[in-house]
């Protein structure tokens, strides 16, 4: 019986936060425009040139940007200034 009790104690000691994966929020175009202070044409021009993160497709014609990608782009712009 002793090994079973130790196993149960080990399971109880594992916090749920270490098991749950984190989710990177997706930003639609209006939120991206607001965050980076650029308009649609400048954002898509940057995507085409490879200087702005590519969006991910979330539906037939809908796209969004990963919040972490947009934040990394903003940070790179701040460091370059």
Buried (B, 14 or more C-beta within 10 A) or exposed (E): EEEEEEEEEEEEEEEEEEEEEEEEEBBEBEBBBEBBEBEEEEBBEBBEEEEBBEBEEEEEEEBBBBBEBBBEBEEEEEEEE
